[in-house]
Amino acid sequence: MHKFLSFNHFITPELIQILFFILVIADFISAIGAGFSVGGFWGFIIAVAYLVLAVILSRVFCELLIVVFKINENLAALREDKGI
């Protein structure tokens, strides 16, 4: 509990992993909806393509968020090394 109240440890990177799984579930539901809206063979092809692209974009989005936190950690380490 002390780590939670001190704000020295970020909980957001762990939350980003949870966000990714929520986004994948939402992508799956959206892909099913897109497939049923078109219907037939082309609906299946569109749903698969949509699912693949949406999951990739969700992953890239989450990785970009994590990169921001990694940059912050590296800047903090540099600040400590230089005594600033």
Chimera marker file (.cmm) of the C-alpha trace (Angstrom):
<marker_set name="trace">
<marker id="1" x="0.000" y="0.000" z="0.000" r="1" g="1" b="0" radius="0.5"/>
<marker id="2" x="2.943" y="2.305" z="0.647" r="1" g="1" b="0" radius="0.5"/>
<marker id="3" x="4.036" y="2.106" z="-3.016" r="1" g="1" b="0" radius="0.5"/>
<marker id="4" x="0.534" y="3.013" z="-4.098" r="1" g="1" b="0" radius="0.5"/>
<marker id="5" x="0.406" y="6.144" z="-1.954" r="1" g="1" b="0" radius="0.5"/>
<marker id="6" x="3.963" y="7.359" z="-2.579" r="1" g="1" b="0" radius="0.5"/>
<marker id="7" x="3.619" y="7.771" z="-6.386" r="1" g="1" b="0" radius="0.5"/>
<marker id="8" x="7.180" y="6.465" z="-6.830" r="1" g="1" b="0" radius="0.5"/>
<marker id="9" x="5.926" y="3.428" z="-8.733" r="1" g="1" b="0" radius="0.5"/>
<marker id="10" x="3.696" y="3.732" z="-11.790" r="1" g="1" b="0" radius="0.5"/>
<marker id="11" x="0.700" y="1.438" z="-11.967" r="1" g="1" b="0" radius="0.5"/>
<marker id="12" x="-0.224" y="2.602" z="-15.451" r="1" g="1" b="0" radius="0.5"/>
<marker id="13" x="2.080" y="0.160" z="-17.325" r="1" g="1" b="0" radius="0.5"/>
<marker id="14" x="0.242" y="-2.726" z="-15.663" r="1" g="1" b="0" radius="0.5"/>
<marker id="15" x="-3.076" y="-1.089" z="-16.481" r="1" g="1" b="0" radius="0.5"/>
<marker id="16" x="-2.003" y="-0.741" z="-20.120" r="1" g="1" b="0" radius="0.5"/>
<marker id="17" x="-1.702" y="-4.532" z="-20.355" r="1" g="1" b="0" radius="0.5"/>
<marker id="18" x="-5.252" y="-4.862" z="-19.064" r="1" g="1" b="0" radius="0.5"/>
<marker id="19" x="-6.346" y="-2.164" z="-21.527" r="1" g="1" b="0" radius="0.5"/>
<marker id="20" x="-4.810" y="-4.197" z="-24.371" r="1" g="1" b="0" radius="0.5"/>
<marker id="21" x="-6.873" y="-7.274" z="-23.510" r="1" g="1" b="0" radius="0.5"/>
<marker id="22" x="-10.018" y="-5.141" z="-23.269" r="1" g="1" b="0" radius="0.5"/>
<marker id="23" x="-9.223" y="-3.651" z="-26.684" r="1" g="1" b="0" radius="0.5"/>
<marker id="24" x="-8.705" y="-7.127" z="-28.180" r="1" g="1" b="0" radius="0.5"/>
<marker id="25" x="-12.105" y="-8.234" z="-26.885" r="1" g="1" b="0" radius="0.5"/>
<marker id="26" x="-13.686" y="-5.061" z="-28.315" r="1" g="1" b="0" radius="0.5"/>
<marker id="27" x="-11.870" y="-5.672" z="-31.620" r="1" g="1" b="0" radius="0.5"/>
<marker id="28" x="-13.229" y="-9.217" z="-31.737" r="1" g="1" b="0" radius="0.5"/>
<marker id="29" x="-16.801" y="-8.058" z="-31.109" r="1" g="1" b="0" radius="0.5"/>
<marker id="30" x="-16.436" y="-5.299" z="-33.717" r="1" g="1" b="0" radius="0.5"/>
<marker id="31" x="-15.050" y="-7.760" z="-36.261" r="1" g="1" b="0" radius="0.5"/>
<marker id="32" x="-18.017" y="-10.059" z="-35.731" r="1" g="1" b="0" radius="0.5"/>
<marker id="33" x="-20.359" y="-7.110" z="-36.211" r="1" g="1" b="0" radius="0.5"/>
<marker id="34" x="-18.556" y="-6.031" z="-39.373" r="1" g="1" b="0" radius="0.5"/>
<marker id="35" x="-18.711" y="-9.581" z="-40.729" r="1" g="1" b="0" radius="0.5"/>
<marker id="36" x="-22.426" y="-9.936" z="-40.058" r="1" g="1" b="0" radius="0.5"/>
<marker id="37" x="-23.205" y="-6.539" z="-41.558" r="1" g="1" b="0" radius="0.5"/>
<marker id="38" x="-21.735" y="-7.604" z="-44.899" r="1" g="1" b="0" radius="0.5"/>
<marker id="39" x="-22.655" y="-11.279" z="-44.669" r="1" g="1" b="0" radius="0.5"/>
<marker id="40" x="-21.532" y="-14.309" z="-46.601" r="1" g="1" b="0" radius="0.5"/>
<marker id="41" x="-18.011" y="-15.136" z="-47.668" r="1" g="1" b="0" radius="0.5"/>
<marker id="42" x="-16.964" y="-11.497" z="-48.067" r="1" g="1" b="0" radius="0.5"/>
<marker id="43" x="-18.263" y="-10.731" z="-44.613" r="1" g="1" b="0" radius="0.5"/>
<marker id="44" x="-15.989" y="-13.419" z="-43.217" r="1" g="1" b="0" radius="0.5"/>
<marker id="45" x="-12.990" y="-12.062" z="-45.148" r="1" g="1" b="0" radius="0.5"/>
<marker id="46" x="-13.726" y="-8.509" z="-43.987" r="1" g="1" b="0" radius="0.5"/>
<marker id="47" x="-14.148" y="-9.673" z="-40.382" r="1" g="1" b="0" radius="0.5"/>
<marker id="48" x="-10.803" y="-11.506" z="-40.379" r="1" g="1" b="0" radius="0.5"/>
<marker id="49" x="-8.990" y="-8.590" z="-42.025" r="1" g="1" b="0" radius="0.5"/>
<marker id="50" x="-10.622" y="-6.134" z="-39.614" r="1" g="1" b="0" radius="0.5"/>
<marker id="51" x="-9.684" y="-8.270" z="-36.622" r="1" g="1" b="0" radius="0.5"/>
<marker id="52" x="-6.044" y="-8.603" z="-37.679" r="1" g="1" b="0" radius="0.5"/>
<marker id="53" x="-5.646" y="-4.882" z="-38.369" r="1" g="1" b="0" radius="0.5"/>
<marker id="54" x="-7.501" y="-3.809" z="-35.242" r="1" g="1" b="0" radius="0.5"/>
<marker id="55" x="-5.438" y="-6.044" z="-32.958" r="1" g="1" b="0" radius="0.5"/>
<marker id="56" x="-2.204" y="-4.800" z="-34.532" r="1" g="1" b="0" radius="0.5"/>
<marker id="57" x="-3.270" y="-1.174" z="-34.114" r="1" g="1" b="0" radius="0.5"/>
<marker id="58" x="-4.358" y="-1.816" z="-30.528" r="1" g="1" b="0" radius="0.5"/>
<marker id="59" x="-0.964" y="-3.351" z="-29.786" r="1" g="1" b="0" radius="0.5"/>
<marker id="60" x="0.892" y="-0.411" z="-31.362" r="1" g="1" b="0" radius="0.5"/>
<marker id="61" x="-1.203" y="2.060" z="-29.370" r="1" g="1" b="0" radius="0.5"/>
<marker id="62" x="-0.470" y="0.278" z="-26.096" r="1" g="1" b="0" radius="0.5"/>
<marker id="63" x="3.230" y="-0.010" z="-26.928" r="1" g="1" b="0" radius="0.5"/>
<marker id="64" x="3.397" y="3.730" z="-27.609" r="1" g="1" b="0" radius="0.5"/>
<marker id="65" x="1.915" y="4.392" z="-24.186" r="1" g="1" b="0" radius="0.5"/>
<marker id="66" x="4.490" y="2.112" z="-22.577" r="1" g="1" b="0" radius="0.5"/>
<marker id="67" x="7.298" y="3.851" z="-24.498" r="1" g="1" b="0" radius="0.5"/>
<marker id="68" x="6.296" y="7.142" z="-22.892" r="1" g="1" b="0" radius="0.5"/>
<marker id="69" x="6.700" y="5.601" z="-19.448" r="1" g="1" b="0" radius="0.5"/>
<marker id="70" x="10.037" y="4.004" z="-20.390" r="1" g="1" b="0" radius="0.5"/>
<marker id="71" x="11.296" y="7.398" z="-21.566" r="1" g="1" b="0" radius="0.5"/>
<marker id="72" x="10.251" y="8.872" z="-18.236" r="1" g="1" b="0" radius="0.5"/>
<marker id="73" x="12.084" y="6.128" z="-16.325" r="1" g="1" b="0" radius="0.5"/>
<marker id="74" x="15.240" y="6.629" z="-18.387" r="1" g="1" b="0" radius="0.5"/>
<marker id="75" x="15.132" y="10.390" z="-17.881" r="1" g="1" b="0" radius="0.5"/>
<marker id="76" x="14.730" y="9.878" z="-14.141" r="1" g="1" b="0" radius="0.5"/>
<marker id="77" x="17.745" y="7.534" z="-14.132" r="1" g="1" b="0" radius="0.5"/>
<marker id="78" x="19.805" y="10.091" z="-16.054" r="1" g="1" b="0" radius="0.5"/>
<marker id="79" x="18.745" y="12.799" z="-13.613" r="1" g="1" b="0" radius="0.5"/>
<marker id="80" x="19.862" y="10.657" z="-10.661" r="1" g="1" b="0" radius="0.5"/>
<marker id="81" x="23.210" y="9.874" z="-12.331" r="1" g="1" b="0" radius="0.5"/>
<marker id="82" x="23.964" y="13.524" z="-12.952" r="1" g="1" b="0" radius="0.5"/>
<marker id="83" x="22.746" y="14.610" z="-9.516" r="1" g="1" b="0" radius="0.5"/>
<marker id="84" x="20.166" y="17.036" z="-10.845" r="1" g="1" b="0" radius="0.5"/>
<link id1="1" id2="2" r="1" g="1" b="0" radius="0.2"/>
<link id1="2" id2="3" r="1" g="1" b="0" radius="0.2"/>
<link id1="3" id2="4" r="1" g="1" b="0" radius="0.2"/>
<link id1="4" id2="5" r="1" g="1" b="0" radius="0.2"/>
<link id1="5" id2="6" r="1" g="1" b="0" radius="0.2"/>
<link id1="6" id2="7" r="1" g="1" b="0" radius="0.2"/>
<link id1="7" id2="8" r="1" g="1" b="0" radius="0.2"/>
<link id1="8" id2="9" r="1" g="1" b="0" radius="0.2"/>
<link id1="9" id2="10" r="1" g="1" b="0" radius="0.2"/>
<link id1="10" id2="11" r="1" g="1" b="0" radius="0.2"/>
<link id1="11" id2="12" r="1" g="1" b="0" radius="0.2"/>
<link id1="12" id2="13" r="1" g="1" b="0" radius="0.2"/>
<link id1="13" id2="14" r="1" g="1" b="0" radius="0.2"/>
<link id1="14" id2="15" r="1" g="1" b="0" radius="0.2"/>
<link id1="15" id2="16" r="1" g="1" b="0" radius="0.2"/>
<link id1="16" id2="17" r="1" g="1" b="0" radius="0.2"/>
<link id1="17" id2="18" r="1" g="1" b="0" radius="0.2"/>
<link id1="18" id2="19" r="1" g="1" b="0" radius="0.2"/>
<link id1="19" id2="20" r="1" g="1" b="0" radius="0.2"/>
<link id1="20" id2="21" r="1" g="1" b="0" radius="0.2"/>
<link id1="21" id2="22" r="1" g="1" b="0" radius="0.2"/>
<link id1="22" id2="23" r="1" g="1" b="0" radius="0.2"/>
<link id1="23" id2="24" r="1" g="1" b="0" radius="0.2"/>
<link id1="24" id2="25" r="1" g="1" b="0" radius="0.2"/>
<link id1="25" id2="26" r="1" g="1" b="0" radius="0.2"/>
<link id1="26" id2="27" r="1" g="1" b="0" radius="0.2"/>
<link id1="27" id2="28" r="1" g="1" b="0" radius="0.2"/>
<link id1="28" id2="29" r="1" g="1" b="0" radius="0.2"/>
<link id1="29" id2="30" r="1" g="1" b="0" radius="0.2"/>
<link id1="30" id2="31" r="1" g="1" b="0" radius="0.2"/>
<link id1="31" id2="32" r="1" g="1" b="0" radius="0.2"/>
<link id1="32" id2="33" r="1" g="1" b="0" radius="0.2"/>
<link id1="33" id2="34" r="1" g="1" b="0" radius="0.2"/>
<link id1="34" id2="35" r="1" g="1" b="0" radius="0.2"/>
<link id1="35" id2="36" r="1" g="1" b="0" radius="0.2"/>
<link id1="36" id2="37" r="1" g="1" b="0" radius="0.2"/>
<link id1="37" id2="38" r="1" g="1" b="0" radius="0.2"/>
<link id1="38" id2="39" r="1" g="1" b="0" radius="0.2"/>
<link id1="39" id2="40" r="1" g="1" b="0" radius="0.2"/>
<link id1="40" id2="41" r="1" g="1" b="0" radius="0.2"/>
<link id1="41" id2="42" r="1" g="1" b="0" radius="0.2"/>
<link id1="42" id2="43" r="1" g="1" b="0" radius="0.2"/>
<link id1="43" id2="44" r="1" g="1" b="0" radius="0.2"/>
<link id1="44" id2="45" r="1" g="1" b="0" radius="0.2"/>
<link id1="45" id2="46" r="1" g="1" b="0" radius="0.2"/>
<link id1="46" id2="47" r="1" g="1" b="0" radius="0.2"/>
<link id1="47" id2="48" r="1" g="1" b="0" radius="0.2"/>
<link id1="48" id2="49" r="1" g="1" b="0" radius="0.2"/>
<link id1="49" id2="50" r="1" g="1" b="0" radius="0.2"/>
<link id1="50" id2="51" r="1" g="1" b="0" radius="0.2"/>
<link id1="51" id2="52" r="1" g="1" b="0" radius="0.2"/>
<link id1="52" id2="53" r="1" g="1" b="0" radius="0.2"/>
<link id1="53" id2="54" r="1" g="1" b="0" radius="0.2"/>
<link id1="54" id2="55" r="1" g="1" b="0" radius="0.2"/>
<link id1="55" id2="56" r="1" g="1" b="0" radius="0.2"/>
<link id1="56" id2="57" r="1" g="1" b="0" radius="0.2"/>
<link id1="57" id2="58" r="1" g="1" b="0" radius="0.2"/>
<link id1="58" id2="59" r="1" g="1" b="0" radius="0.2"/>
<link id1="59" id2="60" r="1" g="1" b="0" radius="0.2"/>
<link id1="60" id2="61" r="1" g="1" b="0" radius="0.2"/>
<link id1="61" id2="62" r="1" g="1" b="0" radius="0.2"/>
<link id1="62" id2="63" r="1" g="1" b="0" radius="0.2"/>
<link id1="63" id2="64" r="1" g="1" b="0" radius="0.2"/>
<link id1="64" id2="65" r="1" g="1" b="0" radius="0.2"/>
<link id1="65" id2="66" r="1" g="1" b="0" radius="0.2"/>
<link id1="66" id2="67" r="1" g="1" b="0" radius="0.2"/>
<link id1="67" id2="68" r="1" g="1" b="0" radius="0.2"/>
<link id1="68" id2="69" r="1" g="1" b="0" radius="0.2"/>
<link id1="69" id2="70" r="1" g="1" b="0" radius="0.2"/>
<link id1="70" id2="71" r="1" g="1" b="0" radius="0.2"/>
<link id1="71" id2="72" r="1" g="1" b="0" radius="0.2"/>
<link id1="72" id2="73" r="1" g="1" b="0" radius="0.2"/>
<link id1="73" id2="74" r="1" g="1" b="0" radius="0.2"/>
<link id1="74" id2="75" r="1" g="1" b="0" radius="0.2"/>
<link id1="75" id2="76" r="1" g="1" b="0" radius="0.2"/>
<link id1="76" id2="77" r="1" g="1" b="0" radius="0.2"/>
<link id1="77" id2="78" r="1" g="1" b="0" radius="0.2"/>
<link id1="78" id2="79" r="1" g="1" b="0" radius="0.2"/>
<link id1="79" id2="80" r="1" g="1" b="0" radius="0.2"/>
<link id1="80" id2="81" r="1" g="1" b="0" radius="0.2"/>
<link id1="81" id2="82" r="1" g="1" b="0" radius="0.2"/>
<link id1="82" id2="83" r="1" g="1" b="0" radius="0.2"/>
<link id1="83" id2="84" r="1" g="1" b="0" radius="0.2"/>
</marker_set>
